[in-house]
Structure formats: C-alpha cells, structure tokens
Amino acid sequence: MILQALSVFPEMFEPVMSTSILGRARKAGLFEFQAFDLRDWTHDRHRTVDDEPYGGGQGMLMKVEPIFEAVEAISQDGPRSHVVFFTPCGVPFSQQTAERLASYDRLLFVCGRYEGMDERAYSLADECISIGDYVLTGGELPAMVVMDAVVRLLPGALGDEMSNKDESFATGDDGGLLEYSQYTRPAEFRDMRVPEVLLSGDHAKVDAWRRADALERTCRWRPDLIETACLSEAERVRAEELLERYHGSNS
C-alpha cells in the first residue's frame, strides 16, 4: 500500500509515520508513505496557497489551482490514488470505513487549512470524510488518524493477526461491540480484584465472560451500537435487559 498526504505542513507527518506500530510496519515494507508540500505547485515568489473569499467573510480560503495541479501531478506517478478530502460535510469516519480504505493500493489524503478551501477543489475527491463534529486547524491530524486506523489493519502490522478482531467496533461476524475489560498483574490492587474467571485457565469460560462483558459495556456506555451489533437471539434479549437497567425507557 502507498499512503500519500498533500499538505502545507508536510513535516507534521514524519514523527507519527515513523513511530510505534506505523513505524515498524513502514520499516517492514507493509506500506510506503509520501508527504507532498502543496506550495510546490504555486507560481509566485511567496508560494501563496490561500486568498480572500468572494463575497467577504472571515479568514482565508485555500486556492483551487495549486490543489488541482498537485493532485493531477501526483496521479501521474503510477496508478491514480483514491483521493480523500476532510470536511464537516463528509461521511463520519468509522471502523467500517477504515476496513474499506485498507483495501486500496494507493490513498491520497488532501489536507485543508485556514477557513477551508475553494469548493471546486472537492470535485477531485473520490470521497469526503469527517472524523467528528468539532473544528481543527487543519486536515493533517484527521489524515494521521485515518492512516493509523488503516495501517493497523494491514496483514502483519500488529504481529498477532487476531489482535484487531476483538477490538471495539470490529466488523466481523460477531463484531460491533466495545471491547471487553482487560487486566494484567497484580491480581489484586487496592482491594480491586481481577475477575476470577480470568485466572481460571479455562479458555471457554474466559471467552464467554469476555463476550458477556463486551455486551454489558456496550449497553452501558454506547447503547447506540447495539442496534447494528452482530448478536445472537439470546444476546439480543440480554441486551434489552441491560439497556433497561442502565437507561430505562430512554434506551
């Protein structure tokens, strides 16, 4: 996989893309990363990428010409990348989106700045994504969030191929729940004990406990996930009981 980012601050990416799981996966050749400076596609001595909006208003907008030239130039270097823009109008980012993006050979993330970008630039997008209902100073952090979520899904990135199967929001045959509670040594700390079943060595009982705990945690903290979670008939009944306990008639 080739991951690419187009930004006016390309230097922001390297510390993240060379650290921890991403750094190891990159060093192992599981993906390549390229950060492009949008200013390389400007044609004035100030390397200007923004201008005042027509009609007035606050702030500056990113100009359309450098973005078009950059995306077109990057696309000439090998097969065209799947182009992703970040905008409040985008589809909310989810684990399902991450899994879909992980299937592409090349991804190009276009990172906005300032008050936004000329609307015509979005015609280049294959899709637009939002990582949440809040405002950031630029698209670099959202791009890194998405790349982190995508890279860890690549075969070999986590070492243990089952590591991402039981995680929160996983989308497998029994996915859709928050991850179960986890513990490590010591078995007791300040009168708080690890559940006895986890110390039993009985893997079947441990698996059953983890599934039940995941269901309860989801009903308590993220009841909105229950409707689309992959549950058995018995789990669905149990979920209704838990939703009533934690949320009453509001569930």
Secondary structure as GFF3:
##gff-version 3
##sequence-region A 1 251
A	DSSP	beta_strand	2	7	.	.	.	ID=ss1
A	DSSP	three_ten_helix	10	12	.	.	.	ID=ss2
A	DSSP	alpha_helix	14	17	.	.	.	ID=ss3
A	DSSP	alpha_helix	20	27	.	.	.	ID=ss4
A	DSSP	beta_strand	32	37	.	.	.	ID=ss5
A	DSSP	three_ten_helix	38	41	.	.	.	ID=ss6
A	DSSP	beta_strand	50	51	.	.	.	ID=ss7
A	DSSP	beta_strand	61	62	.	.	.	ID=ss8
A	DSSP	alpha_helix	64	75	.	.	.	ID=ss9
A	DSSP	beta_strand	82	92	.	.	.	ID=ss10
A	DSSP	alpha_helix	95	101	.	.	.	ID=ss11
A	DSSP	beta_strand	106	110	.	.	.	ID=ss12
A	DSSP	three_ten_helix	119	124	.	.	.	ID=ss13
A	DSSP	beta_strand	127	130	.	.	.	ID=ss14
A	DSSP	alpha_helix	140	151	.	.	.	ID=ss15
A	DSSP	beta_strand	188	189	.	.	.	ID=ss16
A	DSSP	beta_strand	192	193	.	.	.	ID=ss17
A	DSSP	three_ten_helix	196	199	.	.	.	ID=ss18
A	DSSP	alpha_helix	203	221	.	.	.	ID=ss19
A	DSSP	three_ten_helix	223	228	.	.	.	ID=ss20
A	DSSP	alpha_helix	233	247	.	.	.	ID=ss21
A	DSSP	three_ten_helix	248	250	.	.	.	ID=ss22
###
